[in-house]
Amino acid sequence: MERVFKRKLYDTLLDWKKRRAGKTALLVEGARRVGKSTLVEYFAQKEYDSYLLIDFNKAPKRVFELFEDISNLDNLFVQLQLLYSVVLHERKSVIVFDEVQKCPLARQAIKYLVQDGRYDYIETGSLISIKKNTKNITIPSEEIRVNMFPLDFEEFRWAVSDNVSLPLIKQFFDKGQALMSAHQKILFDFRLYMLVGGMPQAVNEYINTNNLSLVDEVKRDIIKLYLDDFQKIDSSGRIEKLYKNIPAQLSGNIARYQPYQIVGDNDKDKITDLLQCLEDSKTVLFCHRVSDPNVGLSLTKDLYRYKIYTADTGLFITLSFWDKTFTENVIYEKLLRNRLEANLGYIFENMVAQMLVTNGNELFYSTFPKDEKHNYEVDFLLSRGEKIVPIEVKSSGYKSHKSIEEFVKRYSSRIGKRYIIYTKDYKQEENYIYLPVYMTPFI
């Protein structure tokens, strides 16, 4: 049984409909299988008198041909209504272009469709910025873009019929109080969320079966879909290799992602193009190093020094053991039983990256010399007001955090709050806030 999960983005769509009132189209971007089509169609059903959905993955040729000449919009609308057996009502209907990147001319037509003003328009797209899909068209300025991410922890709890936990956790965060006896229960729920991930199909499989082995099979199918997409973009397999090596690069505890180790000698422009394709797929998150940490973090970001995380930590765990079976994936058992070794702490780092991005943050980190051969490294930096907020992620050994200490000394006048994100309960000690990982979204 497939479910329609409650998603926070629904409110964003609702706000767009009320405020824009047909003056712009809305483009919902996100990785494949993240739930874009399901959410948009559900929204169309609930908020309009009627809707017309064109899925360009399976639309017949004659639908594509309609967008080759849009000089007569009356004819276009009549033809679409006949083809899809839908009656459209002026200012009370929406037309949905699903997987619009498959029909660039439909996307280009948005400018004139919005100007016509009869209906609302919502587009969904994956790999939407790939040059081959946009190089011959004019990108409409009448298009507002929003990103859709995997289910976050609160949406995951909603999916399992828990509407209470996260608002209560937020209260403890706001008051700066420990959860005490409730902490272990929340942490267990959060570890389960990490294992399942936030891809709707994986969450649905968990709810239906309560079987992590079957959930892992679903996640493998999603990853295979991504790999197929990468092959279509780059038949040499280099983008696929860049994606599959993300866990290995993070586990190596190196200061930056090293693409040349993976795809060999290529000129810088070619590597940049491959990485741009990977980023455009929305399956990954880039975290750039900043050379001079300050409030305007993006002003000194290094375009050639970065880390890469996967957009969904559930997929990250499956990808980490891609060439092994589910029973050989020790992360499932160890994470669920809270026995994850320090050398697997990069899983928590990926999870924190995912939560920060989902809550509207761009990812940055900092490195600076420790001695001639070693560097200090602060995992994440946020800008808050006139201060920067350093974050260090610890899955264990939280009492040792030399990097963030040295960072605070080095840039003392610029520092606001400083966080150690870890797996124990909330506490404040020596100007540091020790934050249980499930509170990350509230920073």
Order of alpha helices (4+ residues) and beta strands (2+ residues): alpha-beta-alpha-beta-alpha-alpha-beta-alpha-beta-alpha-beta-alpha-alpha-alpha-alpha-alpha-alpha-alpha-alpha-alpha-beta-beta-alpha-alpha-alpha-beta-beta-beta-beta-alpha-beta-beta-beta
